[in-house]
Amino acid sequence: MQHLARNSSESIFVQAPITSPRMEVHAFDQQLLRLKRMLGVSADGEVAKALGMTKAAFSERKRRNAFPKDKLLALAGLQPELKLDAIYVLTGIPASAPTTPESGRAAVQMAVFEQLRQDLSVDEQLLLEAYRALDDRAKKRLLSQVISA
């Protein structure tokens, strides 16, 4: 449990997310497998080339379990003929999954948010969680203090 003090009279306690290196490897491997399927390739070098990366740069990302999301999004945007479903590659949830509009949309948004949240430092994650725990009045007060500072 982490403690964040907003001022001397208020405190926020947040549970820091617990991640294991094994879970991150699994996520990277799953993302890579989905991307290979969508590209119709089998080798990491082919994926690296499609993403505009060298084999060495891709191997380093793989070693660090840092999936190149920025490169994937760029590829999907620059080559729409590939019909890459970046959301599916990153989350495992197809963008066109047949669900009710609200629940499907919320599930996709949460999955994408979770992927993006993992890219934040621990401090940034704690700040985000603390901000989300505030009521509307406290959020407005905090934002006005940050803007005026």
C-alpha positions in Angstrom: 0.0 0.0 0.0 1.4 3.4 -1.0 0.6 6.7 0.7 0.1 9.8 -1.3 -0.3 13.1 0.6 -2.2 15.8 -1.2 -1.9 18.2 1.7 -1.6 18.0 5.5 -5.3 17.3 6.1 -5.9 14.7 3.3 -4.3 11.4 2.4 -4.8 8.9 -0.3 -3.8 5.2 0.0 -3.4 3.2 -3.2 -2.6 -0.4 -3.8 0.4 -0.6 -6.1 -0.2 -3.0 -9.0 1.7 -6.3 -8.7 3.3 -7.4 -12.0 5.6 -10.3 -12.5 8.2 -10.5 -15.2 6.6 -13.8 -16.2 3.2 -12.2 -16.9 4.9 -9.5 -19.1 6.8 -12.1 -21.1 3.5 -14.0 -21.7 1.9 -10.7 -22.8 4.7 -10.0 -25.2 4.7 -13.5 -26.6 1.0 -13.5 -27.1 1.1 -10.1 -28.8 3.9 -11.3 -31.1 2.0 -14.5 -31.9 -1.1 -12.5 -32.8 0.9 -10.1 -35.0 2.6 -12.9 -36.8 -0.7 -14.5 -37.5 -2.2 -11.2 -38.9 0.9 -10.6 -41.0 1.1 -14.2 -42.2 4.7 -14.5 -41.2 6.5 -16.9 -38.8 9.9 -15.4 -38.1 10.8 -12.5 -35.7 12.9 -11.0 -38.4 9.9 -10.7 -40.7 8.0 -8.9 -38.0 10.9 -6.6 -37.4 11.0 -5.7 -41.1 7.3 -5.1 -41.2 7.6 -2.8 -38.2 10.5 -0.9 -39.7 12.9 -2.2 -37.1 16.2 -4.0 -37.4 16.4 -7.6 -36.2 18.7 -6.5 -33.4 16.4 -3.7 -32.2 13.4 -6.1 -32.2 15.4 -8.7 -30.4 16.4 -6.1 -27.7 12.7 -5.2 -27.3 11.8 -8.8 -27.0 14.5 -9.4 -24.4 13.1 -6.4 -22.4 9.5 -7.6 -22.9 8.7 -4.2 -24.4 6.3 -4.7 -27.3 6.8 -2.0 -29.9 3.2 -0.6 -29.7 4.2 2.6 -31.4 5.6 0.8 -34.4 2.5 -1.4 -34.6 0.1 1.6 -34.5 2.2 3.3 -37.2 2.1 0.2 -39.4 -1.6 -0.2 -39.0 -2.1 3.5 -39.8 0.3 3.7 -42.7 -0.7 0.5 -44.4 -4.4 0.0 -44.0 -4.4 -2.6 -46.8 -2.8 -5.0 -44.3 -6.1 -4.7 -42.3 -4.2 -5.0 -39.0 -6.4 -5.0 -35.9 -4.0 -3.3 -33.5 -6.4 -3.6 -30.6 -6.5 -7.4 -31.2 -2.7 -7.6 -31.4 -2.3 -5.7 -28.1 -5.2 -7.0 -26.1 -6.4 -10.2 -27.7 -9.9 -8.7 -28.1 -10.9 -8.2 -31.7 -12.1 -4.7 -32.5 -15.0 -6.3 -34.4 -15.9 -8.8 -31.6 -19.7 -9.4 -31.6 -20.9 -8.1 -28.2 -23.4 -5.6 -27.0 -22.3 -2.1 -28.0 -21.7 -0.8 -24.5 -20.1 -3.9 -22.9 -17.9 -4.6 -25.9 -16.8 -1.0 -26.2 -16.1 -0.8 -22.4 -14.1 -4.1 -22.6 -12.0 -2.8 -25.5 -11.5 0.6 -23.8 -10.4 -1.1 -20.6 -8.1 -3.5 -22.4 -6.4 -0.7 -24.3 -6.2 1.5 -21.2 -4.6 -1.4 -19.3 -2.0 -1.8 -22.0 -1.2 1.9 -22.0 -1.1 2.0 -18.2 1.6 -0.7 -18.2 3.8 1.7 -20.1 3.6 4.2 -17.2 6.2 4.4 -14.5 5.1 3.2 -11.0 4.9 6.9 -9.9 2.7 7.8 -12.8 0.5 4.7 -12.2 0.1 5.8 -8.6 -0.8 9.3 -9.6 -3.4 8.1 -12.1 -5.0 5.7 -9.6 -5.1 8.4 -6.9 -6.6 11.0 -9.3 -9.3 8.5 -10.4 -10.2 7.8 -6.7 -11.0 11.5 -6.2 -14.5 12.9 -6.4 -15.3 15.5 -9.1 -14.9 18.4 -6.7 -11.4 17.2 -5.5 -10.4 16.6 -9.1 -11.3 20.2 -10.1 -9.5 21.6 -7.0 -6.4 19.6 -7.8 -6.4 20.6 -11.5 -6.8 24.3 -10.7 -3.8 24.0 -8.3 -1.7 22.3 -10.9 -2.6 24.8 -13.6 -2.0 27.8 -11.4 1.3 26.6 -10.2 
